[in-house]
Amino acid sequence: MTWIKKHLYFLPVFLYLPAMFNYFSSDDWFHLRISQISTFSEFLNFFSFHHTSQSAAFYRPLPTQVFFFIFQNTFGLIVWPYYLFVLFCFGFSLYLVYKFALTFFKSEEKSILAAIIYGISVSNFTRVYFLSAFQEVSLVIFSILCLLSYKKSKFKSLILFILALMSKETAIVIPAIILLLNFKTILKSVKVFLPFVFTSLIYLYLRFFIFGVVEGDSYLWNFSPVKATNTLLWYTLWSFGAPELLVDYIGNGFKPIPRLFSDYPYWWQAIFTLLFGTLISFALLATNKIRKIDKTLLKSISIFLITLSPVLFLPHHKFTLELGLPLVGFSLAIAWLLPQKGSVLKTIFISFFVILNISMNYLTFTRHYSVNRSKISKSVVNFLNENYHQYPTESYFEFINDSGDYGEEWGQSKQIAQTLSNSDFFKVYYKDPSLKVYYEDNEEDRPDNQKPINLSSKQFIH
């Protein structure tokens, strides 16, 4: 096998090269703000389970506070190095998926195929295009490294498990996967597995009883089997290549609502045709191999379900970025399903899968908030560079609604507020944590001793 053929799994990285032209947006500005520190004690606050000025809503210090701290101090607001690093890490994660697949298949071709399936998935879009979602890439890297290291070095594997927990809470399921993959050896010597159990218990205590739980309408637990099945179905469809936006256009009984056809008059046919073609060809492939089901497939499906379990009972918190780890199990299952030798059905499935995911990648690029909001952020930066390089004294900025009717929920200035994370952008740009800006859609008291500088929201919205 030639070097190029052996490393084909790196090809999907080129699909996401346009991310290099993206800018900061939304939560990026919040993370940039809390990572603007000047003392070592503030750096240590990144890792504290007690809430400080450097704490975020979630405990993910490595890929959020530390990541933004290092790159902000090195590159400031020059954004392309941030995205270049994310793309490099994404490429490394594909290599790890390949290495992990090798432990399952002992086959170069199937392992390469699993990594390509993983990399080409449109569900990667948010993980690459939104810097604040870097924790998903970091989670995958440390989780797979942990799993790959377990047999050779339990200590190294434990350290990597802790680093995965510092990347994202859902890493808590890793011991369950270790148990799944090493059940017989762990059964013979349980004590080697106990450090992972104790670490998990300590982390759960610190995370839920010291750091606390996240509150909000989208973080409401629902253990209804019906709701969980619906959530599982959506994550499965997204794994195959359905665009994330589709969930907003499907009503009860999985029936499309009329707005889908008006919002996407040309795309809806392509979405359903390609998705149905992918699912039908998959079903035919699965039918042909139904009698050949083995432990490899069952373990692959189990990895998919175990890694989904932390979000399976959050029906109002369904997002494709959550598929970082579950997609590993999905890719292994698909690679297992595809016959070793070429066949017409295999070609049909791969063709549908590739075309669906690449076309949905383009559709997502044209509509995704990470792209659109980054354009707004860049427009505001350009405006300030030209007009307000220094913050005006005895005044305050207010973004006003000056054209169109975006509705009560999403007025123009509210869109700007979401993009700039309210005042966080200005605190970062002017390096002043005390700054406060206002938005017409946000009802709050304005300062009496300062003059308003009204900024047109229209000029920044693309």
MIMILUM-171228 format. One record per residue (C-alpha): chain; x, y, z. Coordinates in nm, 4 decimals. Layout:
BEGIN
kette,x,y,z
A,X,Y,Z
...
# end
This chain:
BEGIN
kette,x,y,z
A,0.0000,0.0000,0.0000
A,0.1530,0.3334,-0.1077
A,0.2047,0.6184,0.1409
A,-0.0609,0.8335,-0.0308
A,-0.3206,0.5574,-0.0304
A,-0.2442,0.4736,0.3318
A,-0.3077,0.8333,0.4378
A,-0.6218,0.9021,0.2349
A,-0.8096,0.9649,0.5600
A,-0.6488,1.3113,0.5715
A,-0.8436,1.4161,0.2594
A,-1.1563,1.5324,0.4506
A,-0.9444,1.8041,0.6144
A,-0.9368,1.9859,0.2783
A,-1.3172,1.9930,0.2813
A,-1.2992,2.2267,0.5822
A,-1.0242,2.4602,0.4605
A,-1.2757,2.7464,0.4108
A,-1.2938,2.7632,0.7915
A,-0.9590,2.9442,0.7705
A,-1.1499,3.2508,0.6475
A,-1.3963,3.2459,0.9366
A,-1.3806,3.4931,1.2260
A,-1.4728,3.4982,1.5954
A,-1.8375,3.5055,1.6995
A,-2.0775,3.4592,1.9907
A,-1.9228,3.2477,2.2695
A,-1.5763,3.3087,2.1239
A,-1.5910,3.6637,2.2575
A,-1.6904,3.5404,2.6023
A,-1.4017,3.2935,2.6114
A,-1.1620,3.5561,2.4825
A,-1.2765,3.7885,2.7615
A,-1.2406,3.5467,3.0525
A,-0.9008,3.4363,2.9213
A,-0.7651,3.7929,2.9279
A,-0.5652,3.7430,3.2472
A,-0.2489,3.8909,3.3961
A,-0.1584,3.6713,3.6955
A,-0.0715,3.3057,3.7571
A,-0.3521,3.2747,4.0139
A,-0.6001,3.3766,3.7445
A,-0.4565,3.1061,3.5209
A,-0.5127,2.8510,3.7976
A,-0.8719,2.9752,3.8195
A,-0.9281,2.8167,3.4772
A,-0.9141,2.4768,3.6499
A,-1.1044,2.5641,3.9656
A,-1.4339,2.3887,4.0361
A,-1.5322,2.6919,4.2433
A,-1.6728,2.9737,4.0310
A,-1.4389,3.2661,3.9674
A,-1.4117,3.5492,3.7165
A,-1.2355,3.3039,3.4860
A,-1.5092,3.0376,3.5002
A,-1.7391,2.9456,3.2126
A,-2.0840,2.7852,3.2227
A,-1.9252,2.4438,3.1599
A,-1.6113,2.2913,3.3048
A,-1.3977,2.2588,2.9921
A,-1.0794,2.4497,3.0804
A,-0.8337,2.2967,2.8315
A,-1.0116,2.3628,2.4987
A,-1.1765,2.6866,2.6111
A,-0.9902,2.9034,2.8638
A,-0.6414,2.7588,2.8056
A,-0.6853,2.7423,2.4279
A,-0.8054,3.1024,2.3978
A,-0.5490,3.2255,2.6521
A,-0.2504,3.0817,2.4635
A,-0.3618,3.1903,2.1185
A,-0.4854,3.5334,2.2274
A,-0.1514,3.6092,2.3935
A,0.0354,3.4836,2.0878
A,-0.1759,3.6110,1.7980
A,-0.4218,3.8585,1.9479
A,-0.7281,3.8889,1.7242
A,-0.5521,3.7489,1.4166
A,-0.7855,3.4558,1.3797
A,-0.6404,3.2249,1.1142
A,-0.3829,3.0624,1.3492
A,-0.6701,2.9552,1.5772
A,-0.8480,2.7819,1.2893
A,-0.5254,2.6355,1.1526
A,-0.4628,2.4716,1.4891
A,-0.8206,2.3384,1.5009
A,-0.7802,2.1924,1.1511
A,-0.4491,2.0350,1.2507
A,-0.6152,1.8784,1.5567
A,-0.9072,1.7630,1.3426
A,-0.6614,1.5930,1.1062
A,-0.4892,1.4313,1.4049
A,-0.8264,1.3040,1.5282
A,-0.8776,1.1337,1.1889
A,-0.5413,0.9627,1.2317
A,-0.6512,0.8423,1.5763
A,-0.9825,0.7130,1.4390
A,-0.7767,0.5177,1.1846
A,-0.5485,0.3773,1.4573
A,-0.8465,0.2893,1.6744
A,-1.0188,0.1184,1.3802
A,-0.7060,-0.0919,1.3262
A,-0.7573,-0.2462,1.6704
A,-1.1010,-0.3593,1.5503
A,-1.0449,-0.4709,1.1934
A,-0.6738,-0.5536,1.1600
A,-0.7278,-0.4260,0.8072
A,-0.5689,-0.1135,0.6594
A,-0.8430,-0.0626,0.4011
A,-1.1337,-0.0881,0.6437
A,-0.9557,0.1335,0.8973
A,-0.8865,0.3994,0.6336
A,-1.2491,0.3758,0.5228
A,-1.3725,0.4243,0.8818
A,-1.1568,0.7372,0.9212
A,-1.2776,0.8791,0.5879
A,-1.6422,0.8162,0.6821
A,-1.5777,0.9973,1.0090
A,-1.3968,1.2881,0.8469
A,-1.6374,1.3519,0.5620
A,-1.9429,1.3668,0.7909
A,-2.1180,1.7028,0.7762
A,-2.1678,1.6763,1.1533
A,-1.8051,1.7929,1.1834
A,-1.9014,2.1366,1.0522
A,-1.9689,2.3093,1.3847
A,-1.6699,2.1433,1.5498
A,-1.4385,2.2997,1.2910
A,-1.6094,2.6304,1.2053
A,-1.6942,2.7409,1.5603
A,-1.3863,2.7962,1.7764
A,-1.5840,2.7623,2.0986
A,-1.6749,2.4086,1.9924
A,-1.3085,2.3058,1.9915
A,-1.3797,2.1001,2.3044
A,-1.5434,1.8408,2.0785
A,-1.2213,1.7866,1.8828
A,-1.0150,1.7897,2.2016
A,-1.2533,1.5375,2.3589
A,-1.2126,1.2968,2.0669
A,-0.8326,1.3233,2.0714
A,-0.7853,1.2583,2.4434
A,-1.0588,0.9921,2.4545
A,-0.9140,0.7822,2.1718
A,-0.5590,0.8273,2.3050
A,-0.6873,0.7057,2.6407
A,-0.8460,0.3970,2.4844
A,-0.5397,0.3198,2.2728
A,-0.3047,0.3558,2.5725
A,-0.4988,0.1398,2.8169
A,-0.3378,-0.1960,2.7373
A,0.0186,-0.0571,2.7272
A,0.0101,0.1851,3.0205
A,-0.2742,0.2164,3.2714
A,-0.1149,0.5271,3.4238
A,-0.0812,0.7067,3.0896
A,-0.4370,0.6067,3.0026
A,-0.5620,0.7487,3.3348
A,-0.3862,1.0830,3.2725
A,-0.5409,1.1011,2.9267
A,-0.8806,1.0239,3.0813
A,-0.8389,1.3219,3.3147
A,-0.7410,1.5430,3.0192
A,-1.0531,1.4232,2.8356
A,-1.2642,1.5173,3.1405
A,-1.1020,1.8618,3.1301
A,-1.2121,1.8849,2.7671
A,-1.5782,1.7949,2.8112
A,-1.8066,1.6352,3.0677
A,-1.9230,1.3586,2.8350
A,-1.5801,1.1950,2.8700
A,-1.7258,1.0418,3.1856
A,-1.8413,0.7472,2.9693
A,-1.4848,0.6454,2.8767
A,-1.4482,0.3908,3.1614
A,-1.7612,0.2176,3.0303
A,-1.5956,0.1864,2.6879
A,-1.2721,0.0613,2.8460
A,-1.4788,-0.2017,3.0271
A,-1.6555,-0.2939,2.7035
A,-1.3294,-0.3426,2.5149
A,-1.1297,-0.5096,2.7936
A,-1.3943,-0.6954,2.9899
A,-1.2113,-1.0290,3.0243
A,-0.8786,-0.8811,3.1378
A,-1.0484,-0.6405,3.3810
A,-1.2509,-0.9289,3.5245
A,-0.9250,-1.1112,3.6024
A,-0.7688,-0.8067,3.7702
A,-1.0312,-0.5550,3.8801
A,-0.7838,-0.3444,4.0797
A,-0.6177,-0.2072,3.7625
A,-0.9521,-0.0590,3.6634
A,-1.0368,0.0928,4.0035
A,-0.8385,0.4192,3.9481
A,-1.0730,0.5001,3.6576
A,-1.3746,0.4338,3.8796
A,-1.2420,0.6478,4.1651
A,-1.1440,0.9287,3.9274
A,-1.4939,0.9233,3.7780
A,-1.6589,0.9401,4.1215
A,-1.4350,1.2271,4.2352
A,-1.4994,1.4160,3.9120
A,-1.8786,1.3651,3.9352
A,-1.8785,1.5010,4.2900
A,-1.6706,1.8064,4.1983
A,-1.8624,1.8689,3.8785
A,-2.2163,1.8423,4.0148
A,-2.1850,1.9391,4.3810
A,-1.9061,2.2002,4.3705
A,-1.9133,2.3423,4.0169
A,-2.2882,2.2898,3.9807
A,-2.5224,2.2031,3.6975
A,-2.6130,2.4175,3.3998
A,-2.9636,2.5592,3.4018
A,-3.1742,2.6588,3.1037
A,-3.4669,2.5535,2.8882
A,-3.2500,2.3301,2.6697
A,-3.1001,2.1416,2.9668
A,-3.4173,1.9789,3.0970
A,-3.3874,1.6041,3.1501
A,-3.6632,1.3839,3.0117
A,-3.6387,1.0067,3.0579
A,-3.9365,0.9230,2.8376
A,-3.8476,0.6256,2.6121
A,-4.0405,0.7916,2.3300
A,-3.8421,1.1155,2.3597
A,-3.5142,0.9250,2.3880
A,-3.5981,0.7220,2.0771
A,-3.6747,1.0422,1.8870
A,-3.3438,1.1952,1.9986
A,-3.1542,0.8789,1.9028
A,-3.3188,0.8796,1.5608
A,-3.2067,1.2365,1.4951
A,-2.8487,1.1673,1.5950
A,-2.8530,0.8620,1.3684
A,-2.9869,1.0630,1.0735
A,-2.7243,1.3320,1.1338
A,-2.4561,1.0622,1.1388
A,-2.5637,0.9522,0.7918
A,-2.5498,1.3099,0.6618
A,-2.8855,1.4795,0.7227
A,-2.8295,1.8540,0.7730
A,-2.8727,1.9781,1.1293
A,-3.1218,2.2428,1.0158
A,-3.3694,1.9702,0.9142
A,-3.4761,1.9180,1.2770
A,-3.6401,2.2626,1.2731
A,-3.8598,2.1682,0.9770
A,-3.9931,1.8289,1.0833
A,-4.3155,1.8138,1.2833
A,-4.5027,1.5375,1.4625
A,-4.4918,1.2005,1.2926
A,-4.1719,1.3069,1.1156
A,-4.3724,1.5066,0.8638
A,-4.2110,1.8129,0.7006
A,-4.3766,2.1426,0.7826
A,-4.4716,2.3755,0.4915
A,-4.2009,2.6262,0.5814
A,-3.9348,2.3772,0.4657
A,-4.0523,2.4073,0.1064
A,-4.0641,2.7881,0.1123
A,-3.7315,2.8337,0.2940
A,-3.5519,2.5754,0.0777
A,-3.7445,2.5648,-0.2526
A,-3.4548,2.4029,-0.4385
A,-3.2693,2.2230,-0.1619
A,-3.5475,2.0191,-0.0003
A,-3.5671,1.7793,-0.2945
A,-3.1915,1.7219,-0.2901
A,-3.1955,1.6675,0.0868
A,-3.4652,1.3994,0.0785
A,-3.3440,1.2303,-0.2419
A,-2.9854,1.1943,-0.1197
A,-3.0848,1.1032,0.2357
A,-3.3339,0.8371,0.1242
A,-3.0827,0.6987,-0.1265
A,-2.8215,0.6716,0.1487
A,-3.0604,0.5068,0.3949
A,-3.2081,0.2620,0.1440
A,-2.8691,0.1473,0.0141
A,-2.7547,0.1138,0.3768
A,-3.0613,-0.0985,0.4592
A,-2.9888,-0.3285,0.1641
A,-2.6257,-0.3667,0.2713
A,-2.7346,-0.4406,0.6283
A,-2.9833,-0.7023,0.5061
A,-2.7092,-0.8806,0.3129
A,-2.4911,-0.9056,0.6250
A,-2.7594,-0.9741,0.8850
A,-2.6364,-1.3309,0.9350
A,-2.2747,-1.2253,0.9757
A,-2.3198,-1.0028,1.2803
A,-2.0224,-1.0408,1.5144
A,-1.8676,-0.8842,1.8249
A,-1.6997,-0.6116,1.6190
A,-2.0316,-0.4727,1.4987
A,-2.1939,-0.5060,1.8412
A,-1.9037,-0.3226,2.0052
A,-1.9202,-0.0482,1.7406
A,-2.2925,0.0038,1.7995
A,-2.2352,-0.0058,2.1764
A,-1.9715,0.2695,2.1477
A,-2.2198,0.4801,1.9516
A,-2.4917,0.4333,2.2150
A,-2.2679,0.4674,2.5224
A,-2.1104,0.7916,2.4016
A,-2.4547,0.9291,2.3149
A,-2.6016,0.8404,2.6539
A,-2.5063,1.1706,2.8277
A,-2.7246,1.3679,2.5819
A,-2.9850,1.1076,2.4894
A,-3.2261,1.2281,2.7571
A,-3.1949,1.5971,2.6733
A,-3.4571,1.6246,2.3956
A,-3.4288,2.0050,2.3804
A,-3.0519,1.9936,2.3470
A,-2.9968,1.8166,2.0165
A,-2.6969,1.9393,1.8180
A,-2.4717,1.7677,1.5649
A,-2.1569,1.8835,1.7457
A,-2.2421,1.6264,2.0161
A,-2.1542,1.3523,1.7659
A,-1.7772,1.3920,1.8060
A,-1.7310,1.0670,1.9999
A,-2.0456,0.8779,1.8918
A,-1.9432,0.9192,1.5282
A,-1.6413,0.6975,1.6000
A,-1.8713,0.4046,1.6764
A,-2.0922,0.4897,1.3785
A,-1.7943,0.4972,1.1406
A,-1.6699,0.1618,1.2697
A,-2.0146,0.0093,1.2168
A,-2.0410,0.1409,0.8600
A,-1.6887,0.0233,0.7760
A,-1.7776,-0.3221,0.9101
A,-2.0943,-0.3255,0.7011
A,-1.9237,-0.2500,0.3697
A,-1.7938,-0.5614,0.1935
A,-1.4173,-0.5999,0.1563
A,-1.4453,-0.6415,-0.2198
A,-1.6104,-0.3914,-0.4490
A,-1.9771,-0.4347,-0.5344
A,-2.2456,-0.2309,-0.7065
A,-2.4365,-0.1827,-0.3806
A,-2.1215,-0.0719,-0.1973
A,-2.0471,0.1808,-0.4718
A,-2.4048,0.3109,-0.4626
A,-2.4000,0.3591,-0.0841
A,-2.0600,0.5294,-0.0809
A,-2.1660,0.7562,-0.3687
A,-2.4871,0.8611,-0.1946
A,-2.3088,0.9079,0.1397
A,-2.0272,1.1200,-0.0047
A,-2.2523,1.3364,-0.2233
A,-2.5015,1.3853,0.0620
A,-2.2396,1.4938,0.3144
A,-2.0444,1.7183,0.0767
A,-2.3580,1.8908,-0.0537
A,-2.4952,1.9346,0.3001
A,-2.1587,2.0753,0.4003
A,-2.2029,2.3451,0.1364
A,-2.5655,2.4081,0.2391
A,-2.4602,2.4387,0.6026
A,-2.1832,2.6787,0.5040
A,-2.4401,2.9114,0.3452
A,-2.6728,2.9066,0.6475
A,-2.4762,2.8251,0.9619
A,-2.4622,3.0741,1.2476
A,-2.0860,3.0306,1.2917
A,-2.0284,3.1612,0.9379
A,-2.2927,3.4346,0.9310
A,-2.2117,3.5668,1.2769
A,-1.8401,3.5705,1.2034
A,-1.9132,3.7995,0.9081
A,-2.1068,4.0338,1.1368
A,-1.8232,4.0325,1.3909
A,-1.5714,4.1158,1.1213
A,-1.7894,4.4017,0.9955
A,-1.8083,4.5499,1.3459
A,-1.4300,4.5197,1.3859
A,-1.3729,4.6956,1.0527
A,-1.6169,4.9693,1.1519
A,-1.4458,5.0308,1.4851
A,-1.1021,5.0266,1.3243
A,-1.2128,5.3026,1.0885
A,-1.4263,5.5125,1.3234
A,-1.3641,5.4348,1.6891
A,-1.0147,5.3015,1.7338
A,-1.0306,5.4509,2.0835
A,-1.3444,5.4100,2.2917
A,-1.5317,5.7449,2.3064
A,-1.5290,5.8894,2.6566
A,-1.8524,5.9930,2.8333
A,-2.0547,5.7992,2.5733
A,-2.1943,5.4526,2.5163
A,-2.2758,5.2492,2.2069
A,-2.6303,5.1366,2.1355
A,-2.7260,4.9169,1.8407
A,-3.0638,5.0137,1.7009
A,-3.3167,4.8433,1.4722
A,-3.3256,5.0565,1.1615
A,-3.4876,4.8470,0.8875
A,-3.6992,4.5412,0.8304
A,-3.9114,4.3463,1.0735
A,-3.7232,4.0495,1.2167
A,-3.9957,3.9743,1.4688
A,-4.0081,4.0079,1.8446
A,-3.7790,3.7121,1.9092
A,-3.5013,3.8071,1.6663
A,-3.4823,4.1825,1.6182
A,-3.1833,4.3195,1.4308
A,-3.0032,4.4446,1.7389
A,-3.0653,4.1134,1.9168
A,-2.8855,3.9393,1.6334
A,-2.5907,4.1712,1.6865
A,-2.6056,4.1053,2.0636
A,-2.5925,3.7283,2.0049
A,-2.3016,3.7685,1.7646
A,-2.0957,3.9935,1.9932
A,-2.1918,3.8156,2.3167
A,-2.3448,4.1430,2.4360
A,-2.0580,4.3527,2.5792
A,-1.7904,4.0813,2.5696
A,-1.6707,4.1765,2.2225
A,-1.6062,4.5374,2.3270
A,-1.4323,4.4311,2.6475
A,-1.1952,4.2216,2.4380
A,-1.1492,4.4729,2.1576
A,-1.0779,4.7684,2.3880
A,-0.9213,4.5520,2.6621
A,-1.1482,4.7098,2.9200
A,-1.3557,4.4696,3.1370
A,-1.5788,4.7539,3.2594
A,-1.7257,4.8504,2.9215
A,-2.0986,4.8146,2.8661
A,-2.2877,4.8466,2.5370
A,-2.6615,4.8364,2.4751
A,-2.9055,4.6946,2.2232
A,-3.2505,4.8283,2.1406
A,-3.4055,4.4822,2.1775
A,-3.2632,4.4403,2.5290
A,-3.4625,4.6167,2.7968
A,-3.2234,4.7565,3.0549
A,-3.1472,5.0948,3.2087
A,-2.9112,5.3246,3.0196
A,-2.6613,5.5488,3.2014
A,-2.7911,5.9035,3.2592
A,-2.4497,6.0673,3.2644
A,-2.3413,5.9448,2.9204
A,-2.4484,6.0259,2.5673
A,-2.5669,5.7451,2.3372
A,-2.3912,5.6754,2.0090
A,-2.6526,5.4990,1.7987
A,-2.5126,5.2360,1.5648
A,-2.7144,5.1056,1.2728
A,-2.7654,4.7306,1.3027
A,-2.8504,4.7099,0.9328
A,-2.4980,4.7940,0.8172
A,-2.3523,4.4890,0.9946
A,-2.6083,4.2233,0.8997
A,-2.5323,4.0348,0.5788
# end
